[in-house]
Amino acid sequence: MAAENLPGTVLENLFSYLDINDLRNCSLVCKSWYKYLNDEDNDVWRLHCVRKLAEEALKSDILSNCPTYKAKLRAFYHAWNPNDCSRNIYIKPNGFTLHRNPVAQSTDGCRGKLGFKQGRHCWEVVWEGPLGTIAVIGLTTKNANLQCHGYSELLGTDDQSWGWNLVDNHLLHNGDSQGNFPLLNNAPKYQVGERIRVILDCDDNTLAFEKNYEFLGVAFRGLPNDTQLYPSVSAVYGNTEVTMVYLGQPLDG
């Protein structure tokens, strides 16, 4: 029987044994396989979600903005990297939330698993504990430090990182303040639990932010296009927690 004529039940069983890279290759075999795998909510993606994602993440509202099983799986592969963070940070069992241990005189950061140098990307960050005096979200390259002694913004203190400090609404890069953000008179400060969307446009080399679905504007321009840029945060408050969920390509408008 030709590959394109295999019934759905056979394809489901076959694809359930393959990893993500193999599934990507399978989608190129024929139109029938492409159509089957392009259904982001079928049982193949559901089975992969069940195997990879913690039950807590699937049953909670963490992934409420990822409407399909494939979108949830994509978010998992872009989540915080437990092997690329300060020693004072660990990733909770749900796979999407970092926890900063209560360590004095330390600033601690974490990067996402995957970086970007092409296309447009969007992810959501929610600070779920006290901010303290410093709570920064933004981008880093692989060369940026993720821990330093004392209390510092960390993100934005060198030429390898760009950060927005939610506590004082200052933008930082290369150790210098890049001004206030957003550009509003008496801009409201971030409140714990508010949703921040980070929008990276690698084609236009810009980084922008939304808060609670309101577009705040472009924060950084002239980002490098020759290196991977990673979702990142830095924190100083003990026991604070930050959740990050990758959403994919941003919707215009």
N, C-alpha and C positions, 0 to 999 in steps of 0.2 A: 504493500500500500504506500502511495506517495505521501511525503511528509505533510503536504498541505491538506490531505484528506483524513488525517487522523482525527478521531472524535475528541470532543472536549474532555471527557473523563480520562482518556489516555494521556492527553496533554497535561492535564492537571497532575496526574500521578508522576509523569516524567519530569515536569518542571519543578515539582516539590523537592526533588533531590539535588537540584542545581544551585550554585551560589549566584550572587547578584551579577557578577561579571559574565558568567555563562548565560544567564537569562538575557542580558543585554545582547550577546552574540546571537542567541536564538531568535530574538526579535527581527534579525536581519535575514533569516533563512528564507522566509516567504511571506506573502501578504496575510495568509491565514494565521501564522504564528504571531506576526506583528499585531494583528487585530486582537488576538486573544490576550497577549501580554500588555496591550495598550489599555485594557480594561483594568483600571487601578484598584478596583474593589472586588476582584474575583477571588476564588478560594486559594489560588497560588500565592497571592500577596498576603492573604489572611494567614495562611500557614507559616509563611516566613516571619510575619509579625509575631505570631504566637511563640515561635522558636527564639527570636532575637530580643524582643522587648519584654521588660518586666510586666507582670500582671498588673502591678500597681499603676504603671504608666498607661496601660490600655484601658483601665477602668476609671481612672481619674479624669479631670478636665484639663490636664496638662497639654494634651494633644487635641484639644477641642477645635483648633484652627487648622488641623490637618484632616480633611474630611474623608480621605480614602486610606485603605490599608497601605498602598504604595507610598502615599505621602507621609504616613506615620513611620514607615521603614526608612524613608529618605531622611526624615528628621533624626532618627536614631544614628544614622551613619555620619551626621553632621554635628552631633551633640558634643558636650564637653569631653575633652580628652583626659582620662584619668592618668595617663602617662606623660602629660604635658602641662603640669600645673605646679604651683608651690608645694613644698612638703607639708605646709600647714593647711592644705585644702584636700578634701576628698570628695568623690562623686557619690551621691546617694544611690541606693539600689534601684531607684526608678530610672537611672541613666541620664537624666536631663537636668538635675539640680546639684549644684555644688554647695558644699558646707565649709565655711572657714572656721577652723578651730580657734579657741580663745587664747591666742599667743600675743604677749605684749611686745611692743617695739618691733613690729614687723608689718610690712605691706605685702600682700599676697595676690597673685594673679593666676589666670587659667586661660588656655586657648581651646578653641574648637578642634575637632579631629581633622577637618579638611579646610584647606585654604583656597583662595580664588585669585585668578589673574585674568579671567575672561568672563564675559557675560554680566548679567545683572542678578543680584541675589538679595534676599530679604530674610531676616530672622527676628524673632521676638525675644525680648529680655524682660524678666519680671524679678525685681528685688523683693524677696519675701521675708526679710528681717531688717532690723535697724541699719541705717546707712552709716552712722558714725560721722566722722569728720571728712571722710574720703570714700567715694563710691563712684568708680569710673567705668564707663562702657565705651568700646571702640574697637580698634584694630591693632594687630601687631604682625610683624614678620616673625619668622622662626628665630631671628637673631635677638629679639627683644627679651630682656630679663623678666622673669615672672616672680621674683621675690627680692626684697631689699630690706636692710635694717632700718628701723625707724618708721615714721609715718610719712608717706610720700604718695603722690598721685600714681606713680609707676608708669601707667599708660600715658604717653605723651612726654615723658622725661628724657627721651632720646629721639634720634631720627628714624628709629625702627617702629615707632608706635604713635597712635593718634587716639586721643581720648576726650570724652565729655564727662566732667565731674558733676554728677547729679546734685551734689550738696550745694555748690555755689554757682552752678550754671556757667562754668568756665570751660573753654576749649583749650586743649594743650597739645603741642607737638614740638619735639626737639628741645624740650626744656623751657619753652616760652609759652606764655598765655597768648592764645589766638583770639581773645575777646570773649564777650558773653554770648551765650546761646540758650534759647532762641533770641532773635533780635526783636524783643518786645519790651516795652516799658513795664517794669515791675513784673517780669515773667514769673509765673508761679513755680515754686520748687516742687520737685518730684515727691510724690507721696507713696509710701510702701504699698505694693500691690498693683500700681499702675503699669500698664503694658507699654513698653517702648519697642517700636519697630525700627530696626537698623536696616538701611537700604544702601547697598554697595553697588555702584555702577562702574564696572571695570572698563567699559567702553568709553565712558565720559570722565573716568578717573575722579569720581566724587563719592562722598559719604554723606548721607542725609538721615534724618530721624523723624519718626512720628511718635506721638504720645496719645494713647487712647483714641487711635484712628484719626487724629488730627495731624496733618503734615506741618512740621516745624521749620522746614527749609534745609538747604544744603549747609552742612557744617564744615566740611573740608573739601578743597579742590586740589588738583595737581597730584593726586596719589600716584605712586610708582606703578608702572604697568609691566615691569620686568621681574616681579617677584610675587610669591604667594602671600596673600593677606588673610589673616585668620580672625574670626570673631573672638573677642577677648574682653575680660573684665579685671578690675583690681579692687581689693577691699581691705579694710583695716578692722572692722568691728567683729568681735568674737561671736561665733555662733550664727552669724548672718548667713543667709542662703540666697542663691541666685539661680533661676531657671532660664535656660535658653532653648528655643525650639526653632529649627530651620524651617522656613515656609516655602522656599523656592523662589521663582522669579516674581518680582513685585508686580502688582496689578496697577496699570496706569489709571490715574483719575481717582 
